[in-house]
Amino acid sequence: MGTPAYDLDDFIWYCRDKPKTIAIFYDAQLNARQQFGLNTSEELLAFIGNDGLQDLTYWNTEPWRLNPKKDKEILVDTYKFHSNQKFGYIAFMKGGKGNYVVKSFHLDNVKLTVKNIGSNSEKLLEQENE
């Protein structure tokens, strides 16, 4: 799995205390609205910044595939989480000017519920890798 490129606590702090410095991709905001009921960027960032991402588990770090500036690699950290009865996926990075960007925010592809696995992230990862 590797190690994250960015400090997760720093990202969460910015979401909570400096939300106006964070950009959100259109699809991430749309999915937050449709799948989690977070209707505005303010709601999404407050959700992230105030511990809405339960059992946050690092997934991986990869280069941003759609980076328009091919000469400057930008890494994307991805995490899985749950919130109430939903499992989610978040990906973020730092843009060219050093500000955080929420690249993706959506339901995870695995159709499990908290009832199925409790809040045990290890069990979630085992089931995904089967």
TIVO-2410 file (N, C-alpha, C; in nm, 3 decimals):
# residues 130
REC num residu      c1      c2      c3 atome chaine
REC   1      M   0.081  -0.121   0.000     N      A
REC   1      M   0.000   0.000   0.000    CA      A
REC   1      M   0.085   0.126   0.000     C      A
REC   2      G   0.205   0.121   0.051     N      A
REC   2      G   0.289   0.240   0.052    CA      A
REC   2      G   0.256   0.333   0.167     C      A
REC   3      T   0.299   0.456   0.151     N      A
REC   3      T   0.273   0.557   0.253    CA      A
REC   3      T   0.209   0.679   0.189     C      A
REC   4      P   0.129   0.751   0.266     N      A
REC   4      P   0.064   0.872   0.211    CA      A
REC   4      P   0.165   0.979   0.173     C      A
REC   5      A   0.131   1.055   0.072     N      A
REC   5      A   0.215   1.167   0.030    CA      A
REC   5      A   0.191   1.290   0.116     C      A
REC   6      Y   0.072   1.297   0.176     N      A
REC   6      Y   0.031   1.416   0.250    CA      A
REC   6      Y  -0.006   1.380   0.393     C      A
REC   7      D   0.005   1.477   0.481     N      A
REC   7      D  -0.030   1.459   0.621    CA      A
REC   7      D  -0.183   1.467   0.634     C      A
REC   8      L  -0.246   1.357   0.671     N      A
REC   8      L  -0.391   1.352   0.681    CA      A
REC   8      L  -0.444   1.452   0.783     C      A
REC   9      D  -0.379   1.463   0.897     N      A
REC   9      D  -0.424   1.559   1.000    CA      A
REC   9      D  -0.419   1.702   0.949     C      A
REC  10      D  -0.319   1.733   0.868     N      A
REC  10      D  -0.307   1.866   0.808    CA      A
REC  10      D  -0.425   1.892   0.714     C      A
REC  11      F  -0.455   1.794   0.628     N      A
REC  11      F  -0.569   1.805   0.537    CA      A
REC  11      F  -0.700   1.828   0.614     C      A
REC  12      I  -0.722   1.749   0.718     N      A
REC  12      I  -0.844   1.763   0.798    CA      A
REC  12      I  -0.847   1.900   0.866     C      A
REC  13      W  -0.733   1.946   0.915     N      A
REC  13      W  -0.727   2.078   0.978    CA      A
REC  13      W  -0.767   2.187   0.878     C      A
REC  14      Y  -0.714   2.180   0.757     N      A
REC  14      Y  -0.750   2.279   0.655    CA      A
REC  14      Y  -0.899   2.273   0.622     C      A
REC  15      C  -0.954   2.154   0.616     N      A
REC  15      C  -1.099   2.141   0.590    CA      A
REC  15      C  -1.180   2.212   0.699     C      A
REC  16      R  -1.136   2.198   0.823     N      A
REC  16      R  -1.208   2.256   0.936    CA      A
REC  16      R  -1.179   2.405   0.954     C      A
REC  17      D  -1.051   2.443   0.948     N      A
REC  17      D  -1.011   2.578   0.987    CA      A
REC  17      D  -0.980   2.673   0.873     C      A
REC  18      K  -0.955   2.624   0.754     N      A
REC  18      K  -0.924   2.709   0.638    CA      A
REC  18      K  -0.996   2.657   0.514     C      A
REC  19      P  -1.127   2.634   0.523     N      A
REC  19      P  -1.198   2.570   0.411    CA      A
REC  19      P  -1.195   2.650   0.281     C      A
REC  20      K  -1.181   2.778   0.289     N      A
REC  20      K  -1.182   2.859   0.167    CA      A
REC  20      K  -1.056   2.840   0.082     C      A
REC  21      T  -0.955   2.773   0.140     N      A
REC  21      T  -0.832   2.749   0.065    CA      A
REC  21      T  -0.837   2.616  -0.012     C      A
REC  22      I  -0.944   2.539   0.006     N      A
REC  22      I  -0.953   2.406  -0.054    CA      A
REC  22      I  -1.045   2.409  -0.176     C      A
REC  23      A  -0.998   2.349  -0.284     N      A
REC  23      A  -1.079   2.336  -0.405    CA      A
REC  23      A  -1.143   2.197  -0.405     C      A
REC  24      I  -1.259   2.187  -0.469     N      A
REC  24      I  -1.330   2.059  -0.479    CA      A
REC  24      I  -1.367   2.038  -0.625     C      A
REC  25      F  -1.328   1.924  -0.680     N      A
REC  25      F  -1.367   1.892  -0.817    CA      A
REC  25      F  -1.518   1.880  -0.825     C      A
REC  26      Y  -1.571   1.917  -0.940     N      A
REC  26      Y  -1.716   1.917  -0.962    CA      A
REC  26      Y  -1.779   1.781  -0.930     C      A
REC  27      D  -1.721   1.672  -0.981     N      A
REC  27      D  -1.779   1.539  -0.958    CA      A
REC  27      D  -1.776   1.500  -0.811     C      A
REC  28      A  -1.672   1.541  -0.740     N      A
REC  28      A  -1.664   1.512  -0.596    CA      A
REC  28      A  -1.779   1.582  -0.522     C      A
REC  29      Q  -1.805   1.709  -0.557     N      A
REC  29      Q  -1.914   1.782  -0.492    CA      A
REC  29      Q  -2.050   1.723  -0.531     C      A
REC  30      L  -2.066   1.688  -0.657     N      A
REC  30      L  -2.191   1.629  -0.704    CA      A
REC  30      L  -2.219   1.497  -0.631     C      A
REC  31      N  -2.118   1.412  -0.620     N      A
REC  31      N  -2.135   1.285  -0.549    CA      A
REC  31      N  -2.162   1.306  -0.401     C      A
REC  32      A  -2.096   1.404  -0.340     N      A
REC  32      A  -2.121   1.433  -0.199    CA      A
REC  32      A  -2.267   1.472  -0.178     C      A
REC  33      R  -2.320   1.549  -0.272     N      A
REC  33      R  -2.461   1.591  -0.264    CA      A
REC  33      R  -2.555   1.472  -0.285     C      A
REC  34      Q  -2.534   1.399  -0.392     N      A
REC  34      Q  -2.625   1.291  -0.428    CA      A
REC  34      Q  -2.614   1.168  -0.338     C      A
REC  35      Q  -2.495   1.137  -0.292     N      A
REC  35      Q  -2.474   1.012  -0.220    CA      A
REC  35      Q  -2.467   1.027  -0.069     C      A
REC  36      F  -2.433   1.148  -0.021     N      A
REC  36      F  -2.417   1.169   0.123    CA      A
REC  36      F  -2.503   1.283   0.177     C      A
REC  37      G  -2.576   1.353   0.090     N      A
REC  37      G  -2.661   1.462   0.136    CA      A
REC  37      G  -2.583   1.586   0.179     C      A
REC  38      L  -2.460   1.600   0.133     N      A
REC  38      L  -2.378   1.718   0.165    CA      A
REC  38      L  -2.391   1.813   0.047     C      A
REC  39      N  -2.480   1.909   0.061     N      A
REC  39      N  -2.526   1.990  -0.053    CA      A
REC  39      N  -2.432   2.100  -0.099     C      A
REC  40      T  -2.345   2.147  -0.012     N      A
REC  40      T  -2.255   2.257  -0.049    CA      A
REC  40      T  -2.111   2.220  -0.018     C      A
REC  41      S  -2.020   2.297  -0.074     N      A
REC  41      S  -1.879   2.273  -0.043    CA      A
REC  41      S  -1.853   2.296   0.106     C      A
REC  42      E  -1.921   2.393   0.164     N      A
REC  42      E  -1.905   2.419   0.307    CA      A
REC  42      E  -1.947   2.298   0.389     C      A
REC  43      E  -2.059   2.235   0.351     N      A
REC  43      E  -2.106   2.116   0.424    CA      A
REC  43      E  -2.007   2.000   0.408     C      A
REC  44      L  -1.956   1.981   0.288     N      A
REC  44      L  -1.861   1.872   0.264    CA      A
REC  44      L  -1.735   1.893   0.347     C      A
REC  45      L  -1.678   2.013   0.343     N      A
REC  45      L  -1.554   2.039   0.416    CA      A
REC  45      L  -1.574   2.034   0.567     C      A
REC  46      A  -1.689   2.080   0.615     N      A
REC  46      A  -1.719   2.070   0.759    CA      A
REC  46      A  -1.733   1.923   0.799     C      A
REC  47      F  -1.794   1.843   0.714     N      A
REC  47      F  -1.808   1.700   0.738    CA      A
REC  47      F  -1.670   1.635   0.753     C      A
REC  48      I  -1.580   1.666   0.661     N      A
REC  48      I  -1.445   1.611   0.667    CA      A
REC  48      I  -1.371   1.664   0.790     C      A
REC  49      G  -1.381   1.793   0.814     N      A
REC  49      G  -1.306   1.857   0.921    CA      A
REC  49      G  -1.356   1.828   1.060     C      A
REC  50      N  -1.476   1.776   1.072     N      A
REC  50      N  -1.535   1.749   1.205    CA      A
REC  50      N  -1.560   1.600   1.227     C      A
REC  51      D  -1.466   1.519   1.179     N      A
REC  51      D  -1.467   1.374   1.204    CA      A
REC  51      D  -1.585   1.300   1.145     C      A
REC  52      G  -1.634   1.343   1.029     N      A
REC  52      G  -1.742   1.271   0.963    CA      A
REC  52      G  -1.694   1.145   0.894     C      A
REC  53      L  -1.564   1.135   0.869     N      A
REC  53      L  -1.507   1.018   0.802    CA      A
REC  53      L  -1.466   0.918   0.910     C      A
REC  54      Q  -1.554   0.825   0.940     N      A
REC  54      Q  -1.529   0.729   1.047    CA      A
REC  54      Q  -1.443   0.614   0.997     C      A
REC  55      D  -1.360   0.560   1.086     N      A
REC  55      D  -1.269   0.450   1.053    CA      A
REC  55      D  -1.192   0.478   0.924     C      A
REC  56      L  -1.140   0.597   0.914     N      A
REC  56      L  -1.064   0.639   0.797    CA      A
REC  56      L  -0.941   0.548   0.781     C      A
REC  57      T  -0.930   0.484   0.664     N      A
REC  57      T  -0.824   0.387   0.639    CA      A
REC  57      T  -0.750   0.425   0.511     C      A
REC  58      Y  -0.619   0.443   0.523     N      A
REC  58      Y  -0.537   0.474   0.407    CA      A
REC  58      Y  -0.548   0.361   0.305     C      A
REC  59      W  -0.565   0.396   0.178     N      A
REC  59      W  -0.576   0.295   0.073    CA      A
REC  59      W  -0.452   0.294  -0.016     C      A
REC  60      N  -0.423   0.407  -0.082     N      A
REC  60      N  -0.301   0.413  -0.163    CA      A
REC  60      N  -0.268   0.556  -0.206     C      A
REC  61      T  -0.154   0.569  -0.271     N      A
REC  61      T  -0.110   0.695  -0.330    CA      A
REC  61      T  -0.067   0.665  -0.473     C      A
REC  62      E  -0.117   0.746  -0.565     N      A
REC  62      E  -0.084   0.728  -0.707    CA      A
REC  62      E  -0.065   0.865  -0.771     C      A
REC  63      P   0.009   0.869  -0.881     N      A
REC  63      P   0.016   0.994  -0.957    CA      A
REC  63      P  -0.122   1.027  -1.015     C      A
REC  64      W  -0.153   1.155  -1.021     N      A
REC  64      W  -0.279   1.200  -1.080    CA      A
REC  64      W  -0.274   1.174  -1.230     C      A
REC  65      R  -0.359   1.085  -1.276     N      A
REC  65      R  -0.355   1.043  -1.416    CA      A
REC  65      R  -0.396   1.153  -1.513     C      A
REC  66      L  -0.484   1.243  -1.472     N      A
REC  66      L  -0.532   1.347  -1.564    CA      A
REC  66      L  -0.463   1.481  -1.542     C      A
REC  67      N  -0.347   1.478  -1.483     N      A
REC  67      N  -0.269   1.599  -1.459    CA      A
REC  67      N  -0.238   1.667  -1.593     C      A
REC  68      P  -0.282   1.792  -1.612     N      A
REC  68      P  -0.255   1.860  -1.739    CA      A
REC  68      P  -0.108   1.900  -1.754     C      A
REC  69      K  -0.035   1.908  -1.643     N      A
REC  69      K   0.107   1.946  -1.648    CA      A
REC  69      K   0.190   1.820  -1.630     C      A
REC  70      K   0.215   1.752  -1.740     N      A
REC  70      K   0.285   1.624  -1.736    CA      A
REC  70      K   0.427   1.634  -1.682     C      A
REC  71      D   0.486   1.754  -1.686     N      A
REC  71      D   0.623   1.772  -1.639    CA      A
REC  71      D   0.633   1.782  -1.486     C      A
REC  72      K   0.519   1.795  -1.418     N      A
REC  72      K   0.520   1.807  -1.272    CA      A
REC  72      K   0.425   1.705  -1.213     C      A
REC  73      E   0.481   1.601  -1.153     N      A
REC  73      E   0.398   1.495  -1.095    CA      A
REC  73      E   0.322   1.546  -0.973     C      A
REC  74      I   0.194   1.515  -0.968     N      A
REC  74      I   0.110   1.545  -0.851    CA      A
REC  74      I   0.056   1.412  -0.802     C      A
REC  75      L   0.078   1.385  -0.673     N      A
REC  75      L   0.032   1.260  -0.615    CA      A
REC  75      L  -0.106   1.278  -0.552     C      A
REC  76      V  -0.183   1.170  -0.553     N      A
REC  76      V  -0.318   1.166  -0.496    CA      A
REC  76      V  -0.321   1.060  -0.388     C      A
REC  77      D  -0.361   1.098  -0.266     N      A
REC  77      D  -0.382   1.003  -0.157    CA      A
REC  77      D  -0.528   0.961  -0.155     C      A
REC  78      T  -0.552   0.832  -0.135     N      A
REC  78      T  -0.690   0.784  -0.128    CA      A
REC  78      T  -0.712   0.711   0.004     C      A
REC  79      Y  -0.832   0.729   0.057     N      A
REC  79      Y  -0.873   0.669   0.184    CA      A
REC  79      Y  -1.013   0.612   0.169     C      A
REC  80      K  -1.041   0.512   0.251     N      A
REC  80      K  -1.177   0.458   0.260    CA      A
REC  80      K  -1.228   0.490   0.399     C      A
REC  81      F  -1.359   0.503   0.410     N      A
REC  81      F  -1.420   0.539   0.538    CA      A
REC  81      F  -1.563   0.489   0.541     C      A
REC  82      H  -1.626   0.503   0.657     N      A
REC  82      H  -1.770   0.482   0.660    CA      A
REC  82      H  -1.833   0.597   0.736     C      A
REC  83      S  -1.958   0.618   0.707     N      A
REC  83      S  -2.037   0.721   0.773    CA      A
REC  83      S  -2.179   0.669   0.781     C      A
REC  84      N  -2.227   0.653   0.902     N      A
REC  84      N  -2.357   0.590   0.925    CA      A
REC  84      N  -2.358   0.453   0.859     C      A
REC  85      Q  -2.445   0.429   0.767     N      A
REC  85      Q  -2.455   0.297   0.703    CA      A
REC  85      Q  -2.389   0.294   0.565     C      A
REC  86      K  -2.305   0.390   0.534     N      A
REC  86      K  -2.246   0.399   0.401    CA      A
REC  86      K  -2.094   0.389   0.408     C      A
REC  87      F  -2.038   0.321   0.308     N      A
REC  87      F  -1.893   0.317   0.293    CA      A
REC  87      F  -1.854   0.413   0.182     C      A
REC  88      G  -1.749   0.491   0.208     N      A
REC  88      G  -1.709   0.592   0.112    CA      A
REC  88      G  -1.561   0.586   0.077     C      A
REC  89      Y  -1.527   0.668  -0.021     N      A
REC  89      Y  -1.393   0.678  -0.076    CA      A
REC  89      Y  -1.365   0.826  -0.094     C      A
REC  90      I  -1.249   0.870  -0.049     N      A
REC  90      I  -1.207   1.008  -0.069    CA      A
REC  90      I  -1.065   1.009  -0.124     C      A
REC  91      A  -1.042   1.097  -0.220     N      A
REC  91      A  -0.908   1.116  -0.276    CA      A
REC  91      A  -0.879   1.265  -0.274     C      A
REC  92      F  -0.758   1.299  -0.229     N      A
REC  92      F  -0.720   1.440  -0.228    CA      A
REC  92      F  -0.573   1.453  -0.266     C      A
REC  93      M  -0.537   1.576  -0.301     N      A
REC  93      M  -0.401   1.606  -0.344    CA      A
REC  93      M  -0.372   1.752  -0.313     C      A
REC  94      K  -0.252   1.793  -0.341     N      A
REC  94      K  -0.217   1.935  -0.336    CA      A
REC  94      K  -0.200   1.981  -0.479     C      A
REC  95      G  -0.266   2.090  -0.512     N      A
REC  95      G  -0.257   2.146  -0.645    CA      A
REC  95      G  -0.125   2.214  -0.670     C      A
REC  96      G  -0.110   2.270  -0.787     N      A
REC  96      G   0.014   2.336  -0.828    CA      A
REC  96      G   0.057   2.449  -0.737     C      A
REC  97      K  -0.037   2.515  -0.670     N      A
REC  97      K  -0.004   2.626  -0.580    CA      A
REC  97      K   0.008   2.582  -0.434     C      A
REC  98      G  -0.001   2.450  -0.410     N      A
REC  98      G   0.017   2.399  -0.275    CA      A
REC  98      G  -0.110   2.389  -0.192     C      A
REC  99      N  -0.224   2.426  -0.249     N      A
REC  99      N  -0.350   2.414  -0.176    CA      A
REC  99      N  -0.408   2.274  -0.195     C      A
REC 100      Y  -0.479   2.228  -0.092     N      A
REC 100      Y  -0.543   2.097  -0.104    CA      A
REC 100      Y  -0.660   2.101  -0.202     C      A
REC 101      V  -0.681   1.988  -0.266     N      A
REC 101      V  -0.790   1.970  -0.362    CA      A
REC 101      V  -0.858   1.836  -0.331     C      A
REC 102      V  -0.991   1.840  -0.312     N      A
REC 102      V  -1.067   1.715  -0.299    CA      A
REC 102      V  -1.096   1.669  -0.441     C      A
REC 103      K  -1.030   1.562  -0.481     N      A
REC 103      K  -1.042   1.510  -0.617    CA      A
REC 103      K  -1.165   1.422  -0.633     C      A
REC 104      S  -1.187   1.333  -0.535     N      A
REC 104      S  -1.299   1.238  -0.542    CA      A
REC 104      S  -1.362   1.224  -0.405     C      A
REC 105      F  -1.493   1.207  -0.405     N      A
REC 105      F  -1.567   1.180  -0.282    CA      A
REC 105      F  -1.692   1.106  -0.326     C      A
REC 106      H  -1.700   0.979  -0.294     N      A
REC 106      H  -1.816   0.901  -0.339    CA      A
REC 106      H  -1.832   0.774  -0.258     C      A
REC 107      L  -1.942   0.705  -0.281     N      A
REC 107      L  -1.961   0.574  -0.220    CA      A
REC 107      L  -1.852   0.482  -0.271     C      A
REC 108      D  -1.807   0.392  -0.184     N      A
REC 108      D  -1.708   0.295  -0.227    CA      A
REC 108      D  -1.777   0.192  -0.316     C      A
REC 109      N  -1.699   0.128  -0.401     N      A
REC 109      N  -1.755   0.030  -0.494    CA      A
REC 109      N  -1.807  -0.095  -0.426     C      A
REC 110      V  -1.758  -0.125  -0.307     N      A
REC 110      V  -1.800  -0.245  -0.236    CA      A
REC 110      V  -1.937  -0.220  -0.174     C      A
REC 111      K  -2.030  -0.308  -0.200     N      A
REC 111      K  -2.167  -0.292  -0.152    CA      A
REC 111      K  -2.184  -0.361  -0.017     C      A
REC 112      L  -2.117  -0.310   0.085     N      A
REC 112      L  -2.129  -0.362   0.220    CA      A
REC 112      L  -2.188  -0.255   0.310     C      A
REC 113      T  -2.238  -0.295   0.421     N      A
REC 113      T  -2.290  -0.197   0.518    CA      A
REC 113      T  -2.219  -0.218   0.651     C      A
REC 114      V  -2.232  -0.122   0.739     N      A
REC 114      V  -2.173  -0.132   0.871    CA      A
REC 114      V  -2.230  -0.254   0.943     C      A
REC 115      K  -2.355  -0.286   0.918     N      A
REC 115      K  -2.418  -0.403   0.980    CA      A
REC 115      K  -2.342  -0.529   0.942     C      A
REC 116      N  -2.294  -0.539   0.818     N      A
REC 116      N  -2.223  -0.658   0.773    CA      A
REC 116      N  -2.088  -0.675   0.841     C      A
REC 117      I  -2.013  -0.567   0.862     N      A
REC 117      I  -1.877  -0.582   0.912    CA      A
REC 117      I  -1.850  -0.503   1.039     C      A
REC 118      G  -1.946  -0.434   1.094     N      A
REC 118      G  -1.920  -0.351   1.210    CA      A
REC 118      G  -1.832  -0.236   1.170     C      A
REC 119      S  -1.746  -0.193   1.259     N      A
REC 119      S  -1.657  -0.082   1.225    CA      A
REC 119      S  -1.513  -0.132   1.213     C      A
REC 120      N  -1.497  -0.256   1.169     N      A
REC 120      N  -1.366  -0.318   1.158    CA      A
REC 120      N  -1.311  -0.299   1.017     C      A
REC 121      S  -1.223  -0.204   1.001     N      A
REC 121      S  -1.165  -0.173   0.870    CA      A
REC 121      S  -1.085  -0.290   0.815     C      A
REC 122      E  -1.017  -0.366   0.903     N      A
REC 122      E  -0.938  -0.481   0.857    CA      A
REC 122      E  -1.027  -0.580   0.783     C      A
REC 123      K  -1.146  -0.604   0.838     N      A
REC 123      K  -1.238  -0.698   0.777    CA      A
REC 123      K  -1.286  -0.646   0.640     C      A
REC 124      L  -1.307  -0.515   0.630     N      A
REC 124      L  -1.347  -0.456   0.503    CA      A
REC 124      L  -1.239  -0.482   0.398     C      A
REC 125      L  -1.113  -0.460   0.435     N      A
REC 125      L  -1.005  -0.479   0.340    CA      A
REC 125      L  -0.993  -0.625   0.299     C      A
REC 126      E  -1.012  -0.718   0.393     N      A
REC 126      E  -1.007  -0.860   0.361    CA      A
REC 126      E  -1.114  -0.896   0.258     C      A
REC 127      Q  -1.236  -0.845   0.278     N      A
REC 127      Q  -1.347  -0.879   0.189    CA      A
REC 127      Q  -1.324  -0.818   0.051     C      A
REC 128      E  -1.263  -0.700   0.044     N      A
REC 128      E  -1.239  -0.637  -0.086    CA      A
REC 128      E  -1.135  -0.713  -0.166     C      A
REC 129      N  -1.039  -0.772  -0.096     N      A
REC 129      N  -0.928  -0.837  -0.166    CA      A
REC 129      N  -0.954  -0.983  -0.199     C      A
REC 130      E  -1.072  -1.033  -0.169     N      A
REC 130      E  -1.105  -1.173  -0.200    CA      A
REC 130      E  -1.132  -1.191  -0.348     C      A
***
